[in-house]
Structure formats: structure tokens, C-alpha cells
């Protein structure tokens, strides 16, 4: 009985590890920003949305992209992939830290304070 429980724990742990690996690959394939850029975007959105409510568009995200010379079409496609249909969704959903640390390169950047 104890062996079965231990085996189930091991299988769950392995499943979590594999899921994190798949998600890390997904971030590398679909995120057009570098970790520092994503951190900057999220901080910008946090500031903007603290002053003005989300209007259910990507206006602040696109404003940030334009100011930084980031391809707006590519960024829009990228944030949509991760559940960012508007600025507040980008802030809530397109943050590797809220997705159980699924982008190792970002987590390394954030924990080293870039």
C-alpha cells in the first residue's frame, strides 16, 4: 500500500515536471519579447492600469510596444497566445510568475534583478 502511494507521488511529480518543461518550450516558441522586455511591459501596465481602468483593448500594450520599437502585430499575437486579450489580461495572464514559474529564462532574469 505504501509503495502504491509512493509510486503515485512519483508519477504526479514527474507529470508536473514534464508539464513545466512543455510550458517552458511554449514560452520560448511564442513569446516575442526578451525577459527584460516582458518585465518592463508588465511594470508599465501595472502603472497605467493603476491610474486608468482597462478599456478591454491592448492600447497600453501597443503604446509600450510603439515607444520601444517592438513589432506590434507580433506582440499582439504573442500576448493573445498566452491569454492576453486586453491590457488587464496581459498583466494577469502573461506573467510567467503567475503561471507557476513556467519560463525559466524569465525567472532567472527576475530573480537576478536583470
N, CA, C and O atoms as a GROMACS GRO file, in nm:
protein
  456
    1UNK      N    1   0.083  -0.120   0.000
    1UNK     CA    2   0.000   0.000   0.000
    1UNK      C    3   0.087   0.126   0.000
    1UNK      O    4   0.062   0.218  -0.077
    2UNK      N    5   0.187   0.129   0.085
    2UNK     CA    6   0.276   0.244   0.091
    2UNK      C    7   0.353   0.259  -0.039
    2UNK      O    8   0.380   0.371  -0.084
    3UNK      N    9   0.388   0.146  -0.101
    3UNK     CA   10   0.458   0.150  -0.230
    3UNK      C   11   0.370   0.214  -0.337
    3UNK      O   12   0.419   0.291  -0.420
    4UNK      N   13   0.242   0.182  -0.334
    4UNK     CA   14   0.150   0.242  -0.432
    4UNK      C   15   0.140   0.392  -0.413
    4UNK      O   16   0.142   0.467  -0.511
    5UNK      N   17   0.129   0.436  -0.290
    5UNK     CA   18   0.120   0.580  -0.263
    5UNK      C   19   0.247   0.651  -0.307
    5UNK      O   20   0.243   0.758  -0.366
    6UNK      N   21   0.360   0.590  -0.278
    6UNK     CA   22   0.488   0.648  -0.318
    6UNK      C   23   0.498   0.656  -0.469
    6UNK      O   24   0.543   0.756  -0.524
    7UNK      N   25   0.455   0.551  -0.536
    7UNK     CA   26   0.458   0.548  -0.683
    7UNK      C   27   0.367   0.657  -0.740
    7UNK      O   28   0.405   0.725  -0.836
    8UNK      N   29   0.248   0.676  -0.683
    8UNK     CA   30   0.156   0.780  -0.729
    8UNK      C   31   0.219   0.918  -0.712
    8UNK      O   32   0.208   1.003  -0.800
    9UNK      N   33   0.285   0.940  -0.598
    9UNK     CA   34   0.352   1.068  -0.575
    9UNK      C   35   0.460   1.092  -0.679
    9UNK      O   36   0.474   1.202  -0.732
   10UNK      N   37   0.537   0.988  -0.708
   10UNK     CA   38   0.643   0.999  -0.808
   10UNK      C   39   0.586   1.030  -0.946
   10UNK      O   40   0.640   1.113  -1.019
   11UNK      N   41   0.477   0.964  -0.981
   11UNK     CA   42   0.414   0.988  -1.111
   11UNK      C   43   0.360   1.131  -1.121
   11UNK      O   44   0.373   1.196  -1.225
   12UNK      N   45   0.300   1.179  -1.013
   12UNK     CA   46   0.249   1.317  -1.013
   12UNK      C   47   0.364   1.416  -1.026
   12UNK      O   48   0.354   1.514  -1.100
   13UNK      N   49   0.471   1.392  -0.954
   13UNK     CA   50   0.588   1.480  -0.960
   13UNK      C   51   0.646   1.482  -1.102
   13UNK      O   52   0.682   1.588  -1.154
   14UNK      N   53   0.654   1.366  -1.163
   14UNK     CA   54   0.706   1.356  -1.299
   14UNK      C   55   0.613   1.427  -1.398
   14UNK      O   56   0.659   1.494  -1.490
   15UNK      N   57   0.484   1.412  -1.380
   15UNK     CA   58   0.386   1.479  -1.467
   15UNK      C   59   0.400   1.631  -1.456
   15UNK      O   60   0.395   1.701  -1.556
   16UNK      N   61   0.418   1.683  -1.334
   16UNK     CA   62   0.439   1.827  -1.314
   16UNK      C   63   0.567   1.874  -1.382
   16UNK      O   64   0.570   1.980  -1.445
   17UNK      N   65   0.672   1.796  -1.367
   17UNK     CA   66   0.800   1.831  -1.430
   17UNK      C   67   0.786   1.837  -1.581
   17UNK      O   68   0.834   1.931  -1.645
   18UNK      N   69   0.721   1.738  -1.639
   18UNK     CA   70   0.702   1.735  -1.783
   18UNK      C   71   0.614   1.851  -1.831
   18UNK      O   72   0.640   1.910  -1.937
   19UNK      N   73   0.511   1.884  -1.753
   19UNK     CA   74   0.424   1.997  -1.789
   19UNK      C   75   0.504   2.128  -1.787
   19UNK      O   76   0.490   2.210  -1.877
   20UNK      N   77   0.586   2.147  -1.685
   20UNK     CA   78   0.669   2.268  -1.678
   20UNK      C   79   0.766   2.275  -1.795
   20UNK      O   80   0.790   2.382  -1.851
   21UNK      N   81   0.822   2.162  -1.832
   21UNK     CA   82   0.914   2.159  -1.947
   21UNK      C   83   0.841   2.197  -2.076
   21UNK      O   84   0.892   2.275  -2.156
   22UNK      N   85   0.721   2.142  -2.095
   22UNK     CA   86   0.642   2.176  -2.215
   22UNK      C   87   0.606   2.324  -2.216
   22UNK      O   88   0.613   2.389  -2.320
   23UNK      N   89   0.568   2.376  -2.101
   23UNK     CA   90   0.531   2.517  -2.092
   23UNK      C   91   0.653   2.607  -2.117
   23UNK      O   92   0.640   2.713  -2.178
   24UNK      N   93   0.769   2.566  -2.070
   24UNK     CA   94   0.891   2.644  -2.096
   24UNK      C   95   0.919   2.650  -2.245
   24UNK      O   96   0.956   2.754  -2.297
   25UNK      N   97   0.901   2.539  -2.314
   25UNK     CA   98   0.920   2.536  -2.458
   25UNK      C   99   0.818   2.627  -2.526
   25UNK      O  100   0.850   2.699  -2.620
   26UNK      N  101   0.695   2.624  -2.477
   26UNK     CA  102   0.589   2.710  -2.532
   26UNK      C  103   0.628   2.858  -2.518
   26UNK      O  104   0.609   2.935  -2.612
   27UNK      N  105   0.680   2.897  -2.402
   27UNK     CA  106   0.723   3.036  -2.383
   27UNK      C  107   0.831   3.072  -2.484
   27UNK      O  108   0.826   3.178  -2.545
   28UNK      N  109   0.928   2.985  -2.501
   28UNK     CA  110   1.037   3.014  -2.595
   28UNK      C  111   0.986   3.026  -2.738
   28UNK      O  112   1.036   3.107  -2.816
   29UNK      N  113   0.888   2.945  -2.772
   29UNK     CA  114   0.835   2.945  -2.910
   29UNK      C  115   0.742   3.062  -2.938
   29UNK      O  116   0.739   3.112  -3.050
   30UNK      N  117   0.664   3.106  -2.839
   30UNK     CA  118   0.557   3.201  -2.866
   30UNK      C  119   0.576   3.339  -2.808
   30UNK      O  120   0.503   3.431  -2.845
   31UNK      N  121   0.671   3.358  -2.718
   31UNK     CA  122   0.692   3.490  -2.660
   31UNK      C  123   0.793   3.566  -2.745
   31UNK      O  124   0.907   3.523  -2.761
   32UNK      N  125   0.751   3.680  -2.800
   32UNK     CA  126   0.838   3.758  -2.888
   32UNK      C  127   0.929   3.853  -2.811
   32UNK      O  128   1.023   3.907  -2.868
   33UNK      N  129   0.901   3.873  -2.682
   33UNK     CA  130   0.982   3.963  -2.601
   33UNK      C  131   1.092   3.886  -2.528
   33UNK      O  132   1.078   3.768  -2.498
   34UNK      N  133   1.199   3.956  -2.500
   34UNK     CA  134   1.302   3.902  -2.413
   34UNK      C  135   1.253   3.919  -2.269
   34UNK      O  136   1.164   4.000  -2.244
   35UNK      N  137   1.308   3.843  -2.175
   35UNK     CA  138   1.262   3.853  -2.036
   35UNK      C  139   1.259   3.996  -1.982
   35UNK      O  140   1.162   4.034  -1.916
   36UNK      N  141   1.362   4.074  -2.007
   36UNK     CA  142   1.366   4.211  -1.957
   36UNK      C  143   1.256   4.297  -2.017
   36UNK      O  144   1.199   4.382  -1.949
   37UNK      N  145   1.227   4.274  -2.144
   37UNK     CA  146   1.119   4.350  -2.209
   37UNK      C  147   0.984   4.313  -2.148
   37UNK      O  148   0.902   4.400  -2.123
   38UNK      N  149   0.962   4.185  -2.125
   38UNK     CA  150   0.836   4.143  -2.066
   38UNK      C  151   0.820   4.202  -1.927
   38UNK      O  152   0.712   4.248  -1.891
   39UNK      N  153   0.926   4.200  -1.849
   39UNK     CA  154   0.921   4.259  -1.716
   39UNK      C  155   0.886   4.408  -1.726
   39UNK      O  156   0.802   4.457  -1.650
   40UNK      N  157   0.949   4.479  -1.819
   40UNK     CA  158   0.921   4.621  -1.838
   40UNK      C  159   0.776   4.643  -1.880
   40UNK      O  160   0.709   4.733  -1.829
   41UNK      N  161   0.727   4.561  -1.972
   41UNK     CA  162   0.588   4.574  -2.016
   41UNK      C  163   0.493   4.553  -1.899
   41UNK      O  164   0.400   4.632  -1.880
   42UNK      N  165   0.515   4.450  -1.821
   42UNK     CA  166   0.426   4.422  -1.708
   42UNK      C  167   0.429   4.535  -1.605
   42UNK      O  168   0.325   4.572  -1.549
   43UNK      N  169   0.546   4.590  -1.580
   43UNK     CA  170   0.555   4.704  -1.488
   43UNK      C  171   0.483   4.826  -1.545
   43UNK      O  172   0.415   4.898  -1.471
   44UNK      N  173   0.498   4.850  -1.675
   44UNK     CA  174   0.430   4.962  -1.740
   44UNK      C  175   0.278   4.945  -1.729
   44UNK      O  176   0.207   5.040  -1.696
   45UNK      N  177   0.230   4.826  -1.757
   45UNK     CA  178   0.086   4.800  -1.749
   45UNK      C  179   0.036   4.817  -1.606
   45UNK      O  180  -0.072   4.873  -1.584
   46UNK      N  181   0.112   4.770  -1.511
   46UNK     CA  182   0.072   4.785  -1.371
   46UNK      C  183   0.057   4.933  -1.335
   46UNK      O  184  -0.039   4.972  -1.268
   47UNK      N  185   0.152   5.014  -1.379
   47UNK     CA  186   0.145   5.158  -1.356
   47UNK      C  187   0.023   5.219  -1.423
   47UNK      O  188  -0.055   5.290  -1.359
   48UNK      N  189   0.007   5.193  -1.552
   48UNK     CA  190  -0.101   5.253  -1.630
   48UNK      C  191  -0.238   5.213  -1.578
   48UNK      O  192  -0.328   5.296  -1.566
   49UNK      N  193  -0.253   5.086  -1.547
   49UNK     CA  194  -0.383   5.036  -1.501
   49UNK      C  195  -0.411   5.077  -1.357
   49UNK      O  196  -0.524   5.066  -1.310
   50UNK      N  197  -0.310   5.124  -1.288
   50UNK     CA  198  -0.332   5.181  -1.155
   50UNK      C  199  -0.388   5.321  -1.161
   50UNK      O  200  -0.445   5.371  -1.064
   51UNK      N  201  -0.373   5.384  -1.276
   51UNK     CA  202  -0.421   5.521  -1.296
   51UNK      C  203  -0.550   5.523  -1.376
   51UNK      O  204  -0.642   5.601  -1.347
   52UNK      N  205  -0.556   5.437  -1.475
   52UNK     CA  206  -0.670   5.437  -1.567
   52UNK      C  207  -0.718   5.293  -1.588
   52UNK      O  208  -0.637   5.203  -1.608
   53UNK      N  209  -0.848   5.273  -1.584
   53UNK     CA  210  -0.905   5.138  -1.597
   53UNK      C  211  -0.882   5.081  -1.737
   53UNK      O  212  -0.866   5.155  -1.835
   54UNK      N  213  -0.880   4.952  -1.743
   54UNK     CA  214  -0.869   4.882  -1.871
   54UNK      C  215  -0.994   4.908  -1.953
   54UNK      O  216  -1.105   4.902  -1.901
   55UNK      N  217  -0.976   4.937  -2.080
   55UNK     CA  218  -1.090   4.958  -2.169
   55UNK      C  219  -1.113   4.836  -2.258
   55UNK      O  220  -1.180   4.843  -2.360
   56UNK      N  221  -1.056   4.724  -2.217
   56UNK     CA  222  -1.070   4.595  -2.286
   56UNK      C  223  -1.006   4.595  -2.424
   56UNK      O  224  -1.051   4.527  -2.516
   57UNK      N  225  -0.900   4.674  -2.437
   57UNK     CA  226  -0.818   4.674  -2.557
   57UNK      C  227  -0.672   4.658  -2.515
   57UNK      O  228  -0.642   4.645  -2.396
   58UNK      N  229  -0.584   4.658  -2.611
   58UNK     CA  230  -0.441   4.649  -2.584
   58UNK      C  231  -0.375   4.786  -2.602
   58UNK      O  232  -0.259   4.794  -2.642
   59UNK      N  233  -0.447   4.893  -2.572
   59UNK     CA  234  -0.394   5.027  -2.600
   59UNK      C  235  -0.264   5.055  -2.525
   59UNK      O  236  -0.171   5.110  -2.584
   60UNK      N  237  -0.254   5.020  -2.399
   60UNK     CA  238  -0.130   5.045  -2.325
   60UNK      C  239  -0.019   4.952  -2.373
   60UNK      O  240   0.096   4.994  -2.384
   61UNK      N  241  -0.053   4.829  -2.399
   61UNK     CA  242   0.046   4.733  -2.451
   61UNK      C  243   0.102   4.783  -2.583
   61UNK      O  244   0.223   4.778  -2.605
   62UNK      N  245   0.015   4.830  -2.672
   62UNK     CA  246   0.060   4.878  -2.802
   62UNK      C  247   0.136   5.010  -2.789
   62UNK      O  248   0.230   5.036  -2.865
   63UNK      N  249   0.096   5.093  -2.695
   63UNK     CA  250   0.169   5.219  -2.670
   63UNK      C  251   0.311   5.186  -2.625
   63UNK      O  252   0.408   5.248  -2.671
   64UNK      N  253   0.324   5.089  -2.533
   64UNK     CA  254   0.455   5.048  -2.486
   64UNK      C  255   0.537   4.992  -2.602
   64UNK      O  256   0.655   5.025  -2.616
   65UNK      N  257   0.476   4.909  -2.686
   65UNK     CA  258   0.546   4.849  -2.799
   65UNK      C  259   0.595   4.956  -2.896
   65UNK      O  260   0.709   4.952  -2.942
   66UNK      N  261   0.509   5.050  -2.927
   66UNK     CA  262   0.546   5.156  -3.020
   66UNK      C  263   0.664   5.237  -2.966
   66UNK      O  264   0.759   5.266  -3.039
   67UNK      N  265   0.658   5.273  -2.839
   67UNK     CA  266   0.764   5.352  -2.777
   67UNK      C  267   0.897   5.276  -2.776
   67UNK      O  268   1.004   5.336  -2.784
   68UNK      N  269   0.889   5.144  -2.766
   68UNK     CA  270   1.010   5.062  -2.758
   68UNK      C  271   1.054   5.002  -2.890
   68UNK      O  272   1.151   4.927  -2.894
   69UNK      N  273   0.983   5.034  -2.998
   69UNK     CA  274   1.020   4.979  -3.128
   69UNK      C  275   0.993   4.831  -3.143
   69UNK      O  276   1.060   4.762  -3.220
   70UNK      N  277   0.894   4.781  -3.069
   70UNK     CA  278   0.858   4.639  -3.075
   70UNK      C  279   0.749   4.621  -3.181
   70UNK      O  280   0.655   4.701  -3.188
   71UNK      N  281   0.760   4.518  -3.261
   71UNK     CA  282   0.661   4.487  -3.364
   71UNK      C  283   0.525   4.463  -3.297
   71UNK      O  284   0.507   4.365  -3.226
   72UNK      N  285   0.432   4.553  -3.321
   72UNK     CA  286   0.303   4.547  -3.254
   72UNK      C  287   0.221   4.426  -3.295
   72UNK      O  288   0.156   4.364  -3.211
   73UNK      N  289   0.223   4.391  -3.423
   73UNK     CA  290   0.147   4.274  -3.468
   73UNK      C  291   0.199   4.146  -3.404
   73UNK      O  292   0.121   4.062  -3.359
   74UNK      N  293   0.331   4.132  -3.400
   74UNK     CA  294   0.391   4.013  -3.340
   74UNK      C  295   0.361   4.007  -3.191
   74UNK      O  296   0.332   3.901  -3.136
   75UNK      N  297   0.368   4.122  -3.125
   75UNK     CA  298   0.340   4.125  -2.981
   75UNK      C  299   0.194   4.092  -2.953
   75UNK      O  300   0.164   4.017  -2.861
   76UNK      N  301   0.105   4.147  -3.033
   76UNK     CA  302  -0.037   4.118  -3.013
   76UNK      C  303  -0.064   3.968  -3.027
   76UNK      O  304  -0.135   3.909  -2.946
   77UNK      N  305  -0.008   3.908  -3.129
   77UNK     CA  306  -0.025   3.764  -3.149
   77UNK      C  307   0.034   3.686  -3.031
   77UNK      O  308  -0.025   3.588  -2.985
   78UNK      N  309   0.148   3.729  -2.983
   78UNK     CA  310   0.214   3.661  -2.873
   78UNK      C  311   0.132   3.670  -2.745
   78UNK      O  312   0.109   3.568  -2.679
   79UNK      N  313   0.088   3.790  -2.708
   79UNK     CA  314   0.013   3.801  -2.582
   79UNK      C  315  -0.122   3.731  -2.592
   79UNK      O  316  -0.171   3.677  -2.493
   80UNK      N  317  -0.183   3.732  -2.711
   80UNK     CA  318  -0.308   3.657  -2.728
   80UNK      C  319  -0.286   3.509  -2.702
   80UNK      O  320  -0.370   3.442  -2.641
   81UNK      N  321  -0.173   3.457  -2.748
   81UNK     CA  322  -0.143   3.315  -2.729
   81UNK      C  323  -0.144   3.279  -2.580
   81UNK      O  324  -0.186   3.169  -2.542
   82UNK      N  325  -0.099   3.371  -2.497
   82UNK     CA  326  -0.089   3.345  -2.354
   82UNK      C  327  -0.209   3.397  -2.275
   82UNK      O  328  -0.204   3.403  -2.152
   83UNK      N  329  -0.315   3.435  -2.344
   83UNK     CA  330  -0.438   3.476  -2.276
   83UNK      C  331  -0.450   3.624  -2.250
   83UNK      O  332  -0.530   3.665  -2.166
   84UNK      N  333  -0.373   3.704  -2.322
   84UNK     CA  334  -0.380   3.849  -2.305
   84UNK      C  335  -0.459   3.915  -2.414
   84UNK      O  336  -0.402   3.960  -2.514
   85UNK      N  337  -0.590   3.921  -2.398
   85UNK     CA  338  -0.676   3.983  -2.499
   85UNK      C  339  -0.692   4.132  -2.480
   85UNK      O  340  -0.735   4.203  -2.571
   86UNK      N  341  -0.656   4.181  -2.361
   86UNK     CA  342  -0.660   4.324  -2.331
   86UNK      C  343  -0.550   4.352  -2.230
   86UNK      O  344  -0.484   4.259  -2.181
   87UNK      N  345  -0.529   4.478  -2.198
   87UNK     CA  346  -0.419   4.514  -2.109
   87UNK      C  347  -0.426   4.445  -1.973
   87UNK      O  348  -0.325   4.395  -1.923
   88UNK      N  349  -0.545   4.442  -1.912
   88UNK     CA  350  -0.552   4.379  -1.779
   88UNK      C  351  -0.531   4.228  -1.788
   88UNK      O  352  -0.479   4.168  -1.694
   89UNK      N  353  -0.569   4.167  -1.899
   89UNK     CA  354  -0.543   4.024  -1.917
   89UNK      C  355  -0.396   3.997  -1.942
   89UNK      O  356  -0.343   3.894  -1.900
   90UNK      N  357  -0.328   4.089  -2.010
   90UNK     CA  358  -0.184   4.074  -2.027
   90UNK      C  359  -0.118   4.075  -1.890
   90UNK      O  360  -0.035   3.990  -1.859
   91UNK      N  361  -0.157   4.171  -1.808
   91UNK     CA  362  -0.100   4.182  -1.674
   91UNK      C  363  -0.130   4.059  -1.590
   91UNK      O  364  -0.044   4.011  -1.516
   92UNK      N  365  -0.251   4.007  -1.600
   92UNK     CA  366  -0.292   3.892  -1.519
   92UNK      C  367  -0.243   3.758  -1.573
   92UNK      O  368  -0.207   3.670  -1.495
   93UNK      N  369  -0.241   3.742  -1.704
   93UNK     CA  370  -0.217   3.610  -1.763
   93UNK      C  371  -0.081   3.591  -1.828
   93UNK      O  372  -0.032   3.478  -1.837
   94UNK      N  373  -0.019   3.698  -1.872
   94UNK     CA  374   0.106   3.685  -1.949
   94UNK      C  375   0.224   3.717  -1.857
   94UNK      O  376   0.309   3.800  -1.890
   95UNK      N  377   0.226   3.652  -1.745
   95UNK     CA  378   0.333   3.669  -1.648
   95UNK      C  379   0.375   3.530  -1.603
   95UNK      O  380   0.300   3.461  -1.535
   96UNK      N  381   0.497   3.489  -1.641
   96UNK     CA  382   0.542   3.355  -1.604
   96UNK      C  383   0.534   3.327  -1.454
   96UNK      O  384   0.519   3.212  -1.414
   97UNK      N  385   0.544   3.430  -1.372
   97UNK     CA  386   0.537   3.409  -1.228
   97UNK      C  387   0.397   3.369  -1.183
   97UNK      O  388   0.382   3.299  -1.083
   98UNK      N  389   0.295   3.410  -1.255
   98UNK     CA  390   0.159   3.372  -1.220
   98UNK      C  391   0.123   3.237  -1.280
   98UNK      O  392   0.017   3.181  -1.251
   99UNK      N  393   0.210   3.185  -1.364
   99UNK     CA  394   0.187   3.055  -1.428
   99UNK      C  395   0.282   2.950  -1.372
   99UNK      O  396   0.331   2.865  -1.446
  100UNK      N  397   0.307   2.956  -1.245
  100UNK     CA  398   0.392   2.859  -1.174
  100UNK      C  399   0.532   2.854  -1.234
  100UNK      O  400   0.586   2.747  -1.262
  101UNK      N  401   0.588   2.972  -1.253
  101UNK     CA  402   0.728   2.983  -1.296
  101UNK      C  403   0.761   2.897  -1.418
  101UNK      O  404   0.854   2.817  -1.416
  102UNK      N  405   0.683   2.916  -1.523
  102UNK     CA  406   0.696   2.827  -1.638
  102UNK      C  407   0.797   2.873  -1.743
  102UNK      O  408   0.819   2.802  -1.841
  103UNK      N  409   0.858   2.988  -1.726
  103UNK     CA  410   0.958   3.033  -1.823
  103UNK      C  411   1.089   3.053  -1.749
  103UNK      O  412   1.114   3.161  -1.697
  104UNK      N  413   1.172   2.951  -1.743
  104UNK     CA  414   1.296   2.958  -1.664
  104UNK      C  415   1.383   3.079  -1.696
  104UNK      O  416   1.440   3.140  -1.605
  105UNK      N  417   1.394   3.116  -1.824
  105UNK     CA  418   1.478   3.229  -1.861
  105UNK      C  419   1.427   3.359  -1.798
  105UNK      O  420   1.506   3.444  -1.757
  106UNK      N  421   1.296   3.373  -1.791
  106UNK     CA  422   1.236   3.490  -1.727
  106UNK      C  423   1.261   3.486  -1.577
  106UNK      O  424   1.298   3.587  -1.517
  107UNK      N  425   1.240   3.371  -1.516
  107UNK     CA  426   1.258   3.359  -1.372
  107UNK      C  427   1.404   3.387  -1.333
  107UNK      O  428   1.429   3.451  -1.231
  108UNK      N  429   1.498   3.342  -1.413
  108UNK     CA  430   1.638   3.372  -1.385
  108UNK      C  431   1.662   3.522  -1.392
  108UNK      O  432   1.733   3.578  -1.308
  109UNK      N  433   1.603   3.587  -1.493
  109UNK     CA  434   1.620   3.731  -1.508
  109UNK      C  435   1.561   3.805  -1.390
  109UNK      O  436   1.626   3.893  -1.333
  110UNK      N  437   1.439   3.770  -1.351
  110UNK     CA  438   1.369   3.840  -1.243
  110UNK      C  439   1.441   3.820  -1.110
  110UNK      O  440   1.456   3.915  -1.032
  111UNK      N  441   1.485   3.699  -1.083
  111UNK     CA  442   1.549   3.673  -0.953
  111UNK      C  443   1.689   3.731  -0.945
  111UNK      O  444   1.741   3.752  -0.836
  112UNK      N  445   1.752   3.758  -1.060
  112UNK     CA  446   1.884   3.821  -1.058
  112UNK      C  447   1.873   3.973  -1.069
  112UNK      O  448   1.974   4.043  -1.070
  113UNK      N  449   1.747   4.022  -1.077
  113UNK     CA  450   1.720   4.166  -1.092
  113UNK      C  451   1.781   4.222  -1.219
  113UNK      O  452   1.828   4.336  -1.222
  114UNK      N  453   1.780   4.136  -1.326
  114UNK     CA  454   1.818   4.176  -1.460
  114UNK      C  455   1.934   4.260  -1.469
  114UNK      O  456   1.974   4.299  -1.579
   0.00000   0.00000   0.00000
